[in-house]
Amino acid sequence: MPYFIVNRNAQPTGEHEVHENTHTCNHLPEPENRIDLGFHNSCYEAIAAAKRLYPSHTFDGCYYCANACHTK
């Protein structure tokens, strides 16, 4: 089961990017900008968890490591 994080800083378009925390993604935020979302079966579950934590924010999956959830 993959472990997910979300970038504390929003993208220029306003959404916070959700990443699968793997060593293969070269686009992870700096450690001080990561918020742990924990283990989830999919990026969809991770984004749902992020929305529960931060209901006023919008989220998107990373193109490189959470592509199934990438929309922008």
GROMACS elastic network, one bead per residue, 0.5 to 0.9 nm:
[ bonds ]
;  ai    aj funct       b0    kb
    1    39     6  0.61063   500
    1    40     6  0.60947   500
    1    41     6  0.55680   500
    1    42     6  0.81242   500
    2    20     6  0.64845   500
    2    21     6  0.74416   500
    2    22     6  0.83207   500
    2    38     6  0.82567   500
    2    39     6  0.54889   500
    2    40     6  0.59756   500
    2    41     6  0.66204   500
    2    42     6  0.74675   500
    2    43     6  0.88210   500
    3    19     6  0.85636   500
    3    20     6  0.58607   500
    3    21     6  0.56222   500
    3    22     6  0.79736   500
    3    36     6  0.82559   500
    3    37     6  0.73557   500
    3    38     6  0.52607   500
    3    40     6  0.63576   500
    3    41     6  0.87646   500
    3    46     6  0.87034   500
    4    18     6  0.69320   500
    4    19     6  0.55946   500
    4    21     6  0.53157   500
    4    22     6  0.87091   500
    4    35     6  0.87862   500
    4    36     6  0.64859   500
    4    37     6  0.53155   500
    4    38     6  0.55362   500
    4    39     6  0.61895   500
    4    40     6  0.70946   500
    4    42     6  0.89429   500
    4    43     6  0.76110   500
    4    46     6  0.64340   500
    5    17     6  0.85273   500
    5    18     6  0.58078   500
    5    19     6  0.53665   500
    5    20     6  0.64692   500
    5    21     6  0.62484   500
    5    28     6  0.88102   500
    5    34     6  0.60683   500
    5    35     6  0.54198   500
    5    37     6  0.50707   500
    5    38     6  0.70986   500
    5    46     6  0.81131   500
    5    50     6  0.89178   500
    6     9     6  0.86964   500
    6    16     6  0.65570   500
    6    17     6  0.56359   500
    6    19     6  0.60339   500
    6    20     6  0.87731   500
    6    29     6  0.82820   500
    6    33     6  0.82941   500
    6    34     6  0.57502   500
    6    35     6  0.52085   500
    6    36     6  0.66104   500
    6    37     6  0.69158   500
    6    46     6  0.88377   500
    6    47     6  0.86349   500
    6    50     6  0.75728   500
    6    59     6  0.84085   500
    7    10     6  0.69565   500
    7    11     6  0.88098   500
    7    16     6  0.56624   500
    7    17     6  0.54786   500
    7    18     6  0.65035   500
    7    19     6  0.79108   500
    7    28     6  0.80091   500
    7    29     6  0.59522   500
    7    30     6  0.85140   500
    7    33     6  0.57175   500
    7    34     6  0.50208   500
    7    35     6  0.63208   500
    8    16     6  0.68335   500
    8    17     6  0.84328   500
    8    29     6  0.83486   500
    8    32     6  0.85009   500
    8    34     6  0.57229   500
    8    35     6  0.62140   500
    9    15     6  0.86027   500
    9    16     6  0.63865   500
    9    17     6  0.83535   500
    9    29     6  0.86012   500
    9    33     6  0.66888   500
    9    34     6  0.86175   500
   10    13     6  0.75906   500
   10    14     6  0.53107   500
   10    15     6  0.52066   500
   10    17     6  0.71903   500
   10    57     6  0.88975   500
   10    58     6  0.88021   500
   10    59     6  0.87458   500
   11    14     6  0.51765   500
   11    15     6  0.54487   500
   11    16     6  0.60369   500
   11    17     6  0.72219   500
   12    15     6  0.77351   500
   13    72     6  0.86666   500
   14    57     6  0.82588   500
   14    58     6  0.71169   500
   14    59     6  0.84795   500
   15    57     6  0.69247   500
   15    60     6  0.61958   500
   16    57     6  0.73228   500
   16    58     6  0.62194   500
   16    60     6  0.62604   500
   16    61     6  0.84788   500
   17    58     6  0.87875   500
   17    59     6  0.57360   500
   17    60     6  0.50004   500
   17    61     6  0.55252   500
   17    62     6  0.58019   500
   17    70     6  0.88038   500
   18    37     6  0.89170   500
   18    43     6  0.75644   500
   18    46     6  0.75820   500
   18    47     6  0.68974   500
   18    50     6  0.84613   500
   18    59     6  0.67583   500
   18    60     6  0.59926   500
   18    62     6  0.58193   500
   18    65     6  0.88061   500
   18    66     6  0.71429   500
   18    69     6  0.86200   500
   18    70     6  0.89662   500
   19    22     6  0.82774   500
   19    25     6  0.82293   500
   19    27     6  0.84795   500
   19    28     6  0.68013   500
   19    29     6  0.87733   500
   19    43     6  0.79213   500
   19    46     6  0.89471   500
   19    61     6  0.63888   500
   19    62     6  0.55551   500
   19    63     6  0.89261   500
   19    64     6  0.84692   500
   19    65     6  0.60407   500
   19    66     6  0.58891   500
   20    25     6  0.79347   500
   20    28     6  0.86413   500
   20    43     6  0.74919   500
   20    61     6  0.88163   500
   20    62     6  0.81599   500
   20    65     6  0.56903   500
   20    66     6  0.61557   500
   21    24     6  0.85707   500
   21    25     6  0.76120   500
   21    28     6  0.74977   500
   21    65     6  0.82134   500
   22    25     6  0.59526   500
   22    28     6  0.85937   500
   22    65     6  0.79368   500
   23    26     6  0.75097   500
   23    28     6  0.88843   500
   24    64     6  0.89682   500
   24    65     6  0.79274   500
   25    28     6  0.62504   500
   25    64     6  0.64069   500
   25    65     6  0.58700   500
   26    64     6  0.81375   500
   26    65     6  0.89595   500
   27    62     6  0.80127   500
   27    64     6  0.75483   500
   27    65     6  0.85064   500
   28    31     6  0.83684   500
   28    34     6  0.84029   500
   28    62     6  0.87685   500
   29    32     6  0.79895   500
   29    33     6  0.59041   500
   29    34     6  0.62186   500
   30    33     6  0.53661   500
   30    34     6  0.67119   500
   31    34     6  0.53771   500
   31    35     6  0.86900   500
   32    35     6  0.84296   500
   37    40     6  0.82227   500
   37    46     6  0.64588   500
   37    47     6  0.86208   500
   37    49     6  0.68237   500
   37    50     6  0.67236   500
   38    46     6  0.77827   500
   38    49     6  0.89238   500
   39    42     6  0.88007   500
   39    46     6  0.78670   500
   40    43     6  0.72033   500
   40    44     6  0.85619   500
   40    45     6  0.59405   500
   40    46     6  0.58321   500
   40    49     6  0.89437   500
   41    44     6  0.82383   500
   41    45     6  0.65899   500
   41    46     6  0.79953   500
   42    45     6  0.53511   500
   42    46     6  0.64709   500
   42    47     6  0.87998   500
   42    66     6  0.85271   500
   42    68     6  0.88692   500
   43    47     6  0.60635   500
   43    48     6  0.84997   500
   43    61     6  0.69768   500
   43    66     6  0.60374   500
   43    67     6  0.85386   500
   43    68     6  0.72807   500
   43    69     6  0.61774   500
   44    47     6  0.51967   500
   44    48     6  0.62435   500
   44    49     6  0.87039   500
   44    61     6  0.85481   500
   44    68     6  0.81895   500
   44    69     6  0.64294   500
   45    48     6  0.50254   500
   45    49     6  0.62486   500
   45    50     6  0.86857   500
   46    49     6  0.50532   500
   46    50     6  0.62397   500
   46    51     6  0.86670   500
   47    51     6  0.61375   500
   47    52     6  0.86382   500
   47    59     6  0.65732   500
   47    60     6  0.75334   500
   47    61     6  0.78488   500
   47    69     6  0.83652   500
   48    51     6  0.50722   500
   48    52     6  0.63438   500
   48    53     6  0.88021   500
   49    52     6  0.51153   500
   49    53     6  0.63926   500
   49    54     6  0.86729   500
   50    53     6  0.50897   500
   50    54     6  0.59796   500
   50    55     6  0.77891   500
   50    57     6  0.85898   500
   50    58     6  0.89214   500
   50    59     6  0.76825   500
   51    54     6  0.50401   500
   51    56     6  0.77311   500
   51    57     6  0.70134   500
   51    58     6  0.74574   500
   51    59     6  0.76390   500
   52    55     6  0.56395   500
   54    57     6  0.56395   500
   54    58     6  0.83982   500
   55    58     6  0.78537   500
   60    63     6  0.88348   500
   60    66     6  0.86874   500
   60    69     6  0.62894   500
   60    70     6  0.54972   500
   60    71     6  0.63451   500
   60    72     6  0.72209   500
   61    64     6  0.85297   500
   61    65     6  0.77442   500
   61    67     6  0.60250   500
   61    68     6  0.72210   500
   61    71     6  0.71814   500
   61    72     6  0.86466   500
   62    65     6  0.55786   500
   62    67     6  0.58388   500
   62    68     6  0.87276   500
   62    69     6  0.74021   500
   62    70     6  0.57758   500
   62    71     6  0.89900   500
   63    66     6  0.59865   500
   63    68     6  0.81079   500
   63    69     6  0.80469   500
   63    70     6  0.54695   500
   63    71     6  0.84238   500
   63    72     6  0.86363   500
   64    67     6  0.58325   500
   64    70     6  0.87825   500
   65    68     6  0.86777   500
   66    69     6  0.57716   500
   66    70     6  0.65391   500
   67    71     6  0.83134   500
   68    71     6  0.83885   500
